[in-house]
Amino acid sequence: MSDAEAIHGLINYYAEKGRMLHRSLESIFESLRDFLVCCRDGKVLGCVAVPVSWKDLGEVRSLAVAPDSMDRGIGRQLMQQAIEDAGALGLKNLFTLTYEQEFFEKFGFRVVAKESLPSKVWRDCLYCPRADNCDETAMILEID
Ligand SMILES: CC(C)(COP(=O)(O)OP(=O)(O)OC[C@H]1O[C@@H](n2cnc3c(N)ncnc32)[C@H](O)[C@@H]1OP(=O)(O)O)[C@@H](O)C(=O)NCCC(=O)NCCS
């Protein structure tokens, strides 16, 4: 619970720069159990959420590393833990909608047509200001 406001601050810092989508503090609380954080001395340096979307399918979303902590392997650590946890939960696939295609390719994600994702995935899009003009790339990882 004590990390929620820091997670909110981190995501919206990048949202202001157009690199992620905004999330309300309410939505962070609602999905707090989906989050992993990387902390040092009580400070949140990075976060990622992996909500379950559908049978066998989870999403990687809200991945962010604090600007002064980038390029130190924190994003990699968060992704590796997220993928491991998803596999342990029984998920077979993870998808993401991202502006950072190259980063996700490092973890085995491949680009797919947005339309190939189950319709349930689009629930969040109803509330997105870019719903009619989505410029994110859809990617999928098949978990070993
Ligand atoms: C993308 C992000 C999470 C990466 O976190 P990070 O802690 O800096 O990444 P790491 O230091 O763990 O880097 C891991 C690898 O990815 C590479 N990498 C880092 N950022 C990258 C990027 N934006 N694009 C492509 N590769 C990237 C690193 O060079 C490194 O490669 P290597 O292992 O082959 O040397 C971070 O830049 C960020 O928070 N960006 C802003 C928010 C954002 O765009 N989030 C993505 C969700 S759409």
The ligand as a MOL file (V3000), in Angstrom:
LIG
                    3D

  0  0  0     0  0            999 V3000
M  V30 BEGIN CTAB
M  V30 COUNTS 48 50 0 0 0
M  V30 BEGIN ATOM
M  V30 1 C 11.8960 1.0500 -21.0750 0
M  V30 2 C 12.4370 1.1000 -19.6320 0
M  V30 3 C 11.4530 0.4090 -18.6890 0
M  V30 4 C 13.7920 0.3540 -19.5950 0
M  V30 5 O 14.2470 0.2880 -18.2480 0
M  V30 6 P 15.8010 0.3010 -17.8580 0
M  V30 7 O 15.9150 -0.0540 -16.4180 0
M  V30 8 O 16.4210 1.5560 -18.2950 0
M  V30 9 O 16.3360 -0.8950 -18.7780 0
M  V30 10 P 17.5670 -1.8730 -18.4490 0
M  V30 11 O 18.7180 -1.0750 -17.9150 0
M  V30 12 O 17.1060 -3.0030 -17.6130 0
M  V30 13 O 17.9220 -2.3890 -19.9050 0
M  V30 14 C 17.7630 -3.7390 -20.3090 0
M  V30 15 C 18.1380 -3.8250 -21.7620 0
M  V30 16 O 17.2170 -3.0630 -22.5640 0
M  V30 17 C 17.9070 -2.0390 -23.2920 0
M  V30 18 N 17.0070 -0.8700 -23.2880 0
M  V30 19 C 16.7570 -0.0180 -22.2770 0
M  V30 20 N 15.8440 0.8980 -22.6490 0
M  V30 21 C 15.5460 0.6270 -23.9420 0
M  V30 22 C 14.6750 1.2170 -24.8900 0
M  V30 23 N 13.9390 2.3050 -24.5910 0
M  V30 24 N 14.6080 0.6690 -26.1370 0
M  V30 25 C 15.3610 -0.4130 -26.4590 0
M  V30 26 N 16.2010 -1.0330 -25.5840 0
M  V30 27 C 16.2850 -0.5200 -24.3580 0
M  V30 28 C 19.2180 -1.8210 -22.5610 0
M  V30 29 O 20.2030 -1.3160 -23.4200 0
M  V30 30 C 19.5180 -3.2330 -22.0900 0
M  V30 31 O 20.0140 -3.9860 -23.1700 0
M  V30 32 P 21.1600 -5.1110 -22.9620 0
M  V30 33 O 20.7230 -5.9660 -21.8090 0
M  V30 34 O 21.1930 -5.8300 -24.2780 0
M  V30 35 O 22.4050 -4.3470 -22.6440 0
M  V30 36 C 12.7160 2.5540 -19.1820 0
M  V30 37 O 13.5050 3.1940 -20.1750 0
M  V30 38 C 11.4590 3.4010 -18.9630 0
M  V30 39 O 10.9040 3.4160 -17.8610 0
M  V30 40 N 11.0190 4.1320 -20.0030 0
M  V30 41 C 9.9190 5.0770 -19.8670 0
M  V30 42 C 8.5900 4.4030 -19.7050 0
M  V30 43 C 8.3070 3.4410 -20.8400 0
M  V30 44 O 8.5040 3.7490 -22.0030 0
M  V30 45 N 7.8360 2.2320 -20.4840 0
M  V30 46 C 7.5300 1.1680 -21.4220 0
M  V30 47 C 6.1050 0.7950 -21.3450 0
M  V30 48 S 5.2110 1.2490 -22.8200 0
M  V30 END ATOM
M  V30 BEGIN BOND
M  V30 1 1 1 2
M  V30 2 1 2 3
M  V30 3 1 2 4
M  V30 4 1 2 36
M  V30 5 1 4 5
M  V30 6 1 5 6
M  V30 7 2 6 7
M  V30 8 1 6 8
M  V30 9 1 6 9
M  V30 10 1 9 10
M  V30 11 2 10 11
M  V30 12 1 10 12
M  V30 13 1 10 13
M  V30 14 1 13 14
M  V30 15 1 14 15
M  V30 16 1 15 16
M  V30 17 1 15 30
M  V30 18 1 16 17
M  V30 19 1 17 18
M  V30 20 1 17 28
M  V30 21 1 18 19
M  V30 22 1 18 27
M  V30 23 2 19 20
M  V30 24 1 20 21
M  V30 25 1 21 22
M  V30 26 2 21 27
M  V30 27 1 22 23
M  V30 28 2 22 24
M  V30 29 1 24 25
M  V30 30 2 25 26
M  V30 31 1 26 27
M  V30 32 1 28 29
M  V30 33 1 28 30
M  V30 34 1 30 31
M  V30 35 1 31 32
M  V30 36 2 32 33
M  V30 37 1 32 34
M  V30 38 1 32 35
M  V30 39 1 36 37
M  V30 40 1 36 38
M  V30 41 2 38 39
M  V30 42 1 38 40
M  V30 43 1 40 41
M  V30 44 1 41 42
M  V30 45 1 42 43
M  V30 46 2 43 44
M  V30 47 1 43 45
M  V30 48 1 45 46
M  V30 49 1 46 47
M  V30 50 1 47 48
M  V30 END BOND
M  V30 END CTAB
M  END
